[in-house]
Amino acid sequence: MMSTRVKLATVLASAVALGALAAGYAVGSAPRAAPAPAVDRAVTLRPGPRLLTVTDRHVSSAALADPTGPRAVSQQECLRVYAAAGTGICLAPSSPWSYQVVVLDAELRPVRRLDVPGLPNRARVSASGRMVSWTTFVGGDSYTSSGFSTRTGFLDTRTGAAVTTLEDFAIRLGGRPYRNADVNFWGVTFTGDDNVFYATMSSAGKRWLVRGDAGARTVTTVRENVECPSLSPDGTRIAFKEAVDADPAKGWRLSVLDLRTMGVTATAERASVDDQAAWLDGATLAYTLRQDDGRPDVWSVPADGTGEPRLLVPGAESPSPLT
């Protein structure tokens, strides 16, 4: 296993074109994972000691006490999934080359659909279940040398109000107003008030953690070299992927930022993690790694830098705790 993980770090570090990676995930250029050992269509998003994942492009769940054991697999097809408080978001194919944001109720019934451009990449739901957010990769612009850029939006499931791109928000960088045609955002994570959020912003070859205000339609930079933030349950820390030596070409280290001290702790995961990690609880992170053949697995690691990575759910991706 260790040799495979070392190879994986090398493979992912060389995959600088994030858009190309997203395209591979979405259209299935990588081999699909084998089906789970047990199939049961009775998947629910109701809170409980279970971990939601995607297995072979379908919403699935497993008991947190035995995540490698029998798995419930639904008929709902998703490329990314996340859920909280009985509300789910599914980034689903609507045709071979188009995708939708699908809001799901607790029994996986679609309650709203939004067409989105590009290839699904990130998905999140606020802790209350009110806000859902998504990121896709789209062609055009100059996000990477591959010519991909991002579109990030969110939806208030209570009012129906939707923001289709964060690029219209007013930006403050280093305390000053900022605007540039190459600005991109990705990886939203909401705070407990369903208004303030964190995300990644890129521009001029740099990436920042930004703190956003949905109501005021503003974002403010917080710290450089923070990608794909994930806010801890207590709202004091952010798990993120940190580009090694601030260079994505060298891969990413899964790390944790303390919002009170601005100190960063690298986790014990040494493989390059190109994912928006999820907090299983206040002390443990879950994330996706891909094997040499492209097969995804969900791993976990302590958030405080101790311990070692552990294989959590083989043949799965897009982890979301339902507790």
Buried (B, 14 or more C-beta within 10 A) or exposed (E): EEEEBEEBBEBBBEBBBBBBBBBBBBEEEBEEBEBBEEBEEEBBBEBEEBBBBBBBBBBBBBBBEEBBEEBBBBEBBBBBBBBBBBBBBBBBBEEEEEBBBBBBBBEBEBEBEBEBBBBBBBBBBBBBBBBBBBBBBBBEBBBBEBBBBBBBBBBBBEEEEBBBEBBEBEBBBEEEEBEEEEBBBBBBBBBEEBBBBBBBBBBEEEBBBBBBBBEEEBBBBBBEBBBBBBBBBEEEBBBBBBBBEEEBEBBBBBBBBEBEEEEBBEBBBBBBBBBBBBBBEEEBBBBBBBBEEBBBBBBBBBBEBEBEBEEBBBBBBBBBBBE
